Amino acid sequence: MKRFKLKQLVVLTGLGINVGLVFSQSQSDPSLQITVTGTQEGGQSIMTPSKVLSGSELQDKLGSSLGSTLANELGVSASGFGPGASRPVIRGLEGARVQILENGLSVNDVSSISADHAVASPIQNSRQIEILRGASALMYGSGSSGGLINVVNDRIATTLPQEMTGVVDANYEYANQGKTAAMVVDSSAGPIALHVDTAISNSNDYRIPGYAEQGGPNANWAITPGYPVNVPYSGKLPFSFNDQNNLGVGASYIGDSGYTGVSIERLNHNYGIPSANGGFIQQSQNRYDLQHQTRDPLDGFSAFNFSLSNSNYIHNEFNSDGTPATVWKNNATELRAVLSHLQWMGWKGNFGLQSLTAQLTATDVPTGQSAIVPQTTTNSNALFWVEEGQFGPFKNSVGVRYNYLTQAPNQSSAYAGSGGDTTFSGDTTYNTPSLINRQFNLLSYSAGSLWTFTPGYGTGLSYTVSQRAPNAPELYAYGPHDATATFIIGDPNLQKEISHNLEYTIQKTTGAIQGKVNVYANKFTNYIYGYYTGVLDTTDAFPVVTSQQANATIKGLEAEVTHNWRQSGIGTRLFGDVSQGTFDSGGNLPLQPAPRVGAEVVYEKNQWRTNATFIHAYTQNRLASFEIEPTPSYNLLNAGVSYTEKVGKINWTTYLRLTNLLNQEIRYATTPETVRLYAPQMARSAMIGLKGAF
């Protein structure tokens, strides 16, 4: 990255330092809370989420996917693989390094193993979305070196509603003719709390600014060497449609000593893959959850929490002509048991266990054999212990998690096309991976300290070691993947990936002017990545990509300064982030986000709320050796206005959201080239909606 590109970030960092920054700290609740569902940004301590998106802010930013909703948060980008499949990318890390939770338990879809797979957690009726890092993340998973995202929908109520409450919302969007309707209702019958939520969203292919191809028509990009592709589309982008519906029902028994609740969710999702070849995916999932809490179960302990979920996930992949190609399934059962103790010698915390069993299957429809990966059973059992203590001006956190994980492929599995039909250029040969069982002992730990050197001002340092086991595709993959236009070959001998993250933070959280600066370095041992060999498979002419490991480092800086933020009247926010990922032996990591700076203005008074956000993303020219062409810079301008009026017992809000007002050609550097080179983000658009809350 050239030095002039960091100028704005350096200035922003200086502003943050001058106003005296400090770790987030609530003065309204002196107790040491450790919970996955925080209620304010920064939380009450370094154990709570680093970011909570809720209320009107969530309404302003809510998109068609989890990735698009969080894409402009500090340190967060999006994979942007079309409007249906967009996953969060945190500090240049994606996939298995960013775990997605729903109400504290894994979503258990297959979105972490490929960019074309959507997250199976509907967000239209979510109450809040949380980003967790450091010690708090160790309570929920190993290997999440980027962090965790938790989607909270309150499907299992923990308190008894005093009266029926609910929300209804309907809107229409211009650029894709998108229509969405959503509803949430909470009520009670005696000691039973009841919950129903549903949402239906249908959108057509969206309008794009200019042409689909990066650089205009007839660009003839050759993702496969020697095989240029011309996609001179304009107007509407083929295979950018996105249809989704879901229904969730929950019931809880609320007693004096705790609660017990169950919920059921059904999700259906049909979305396009706007690559040069096109195609679409039909996704569905049934999810069943049980949660229980006992308060004050034993002397010295404040709560016992037990959670259990079962997910039956399936998606069908189709070619552009509607021909069935592949069926993916993932059946998973997960449980968590957590015991929280009262303060002892200045420390308060949780310890518990977590267990997961999942069976992944990918079937090639024409042959009935394994597509890309064999049937693989994953078993994971973990113990964790997380503590926090206040000692004078120092607030400290420690956490440790031990995880024993096994990958067991079905050794009778046969790869589709592996019986001598697959050949490679240059007389190169690649054998199918050995289907051997693997066992991994994973030890992750974290320690951090916050020094409040004066009320409202402070500084802190945290260190986290995260160990991740390779997933099934990284170990056992063998076959062509149309969505990424690659022929993938795994390595069953991969070792565990180890991340060492050191982060220094200074923040200020009192007064009209507040802010924070985060500086971090994340060093990886045995970083797992896809290596482009330069060889092609002769059937599809896809580049051969093999799983390999190398040492790597990601360094970055994030900063923001706010004035009168989240208060009545005018509030402003300046922010920026930059990260750089490199292999220690030389060269850049792939799919790294571009540096960004931005400004946000919100005005709230009486029934009116208006907001505007401007983001400038710089050209990303620090590319991996196999990546094609720098990602162009762009200016994103979004705005919105809403008006709320109470009629009877219902608060009605009419709102207008305007996106990409400058009609810029936006392509994320975190999007793989099969989509990025042929599918810009949506053109200028307007959404009008009506929301009622009672």
Summary of the structure (lengths in Angstrom):
residues: 694
radius of gyration: 24.5
end to end distance: 50.7
largest distance: 76.6
contacts: 2534
relative contact order: 0.14
helix: 8%
strand: 55%
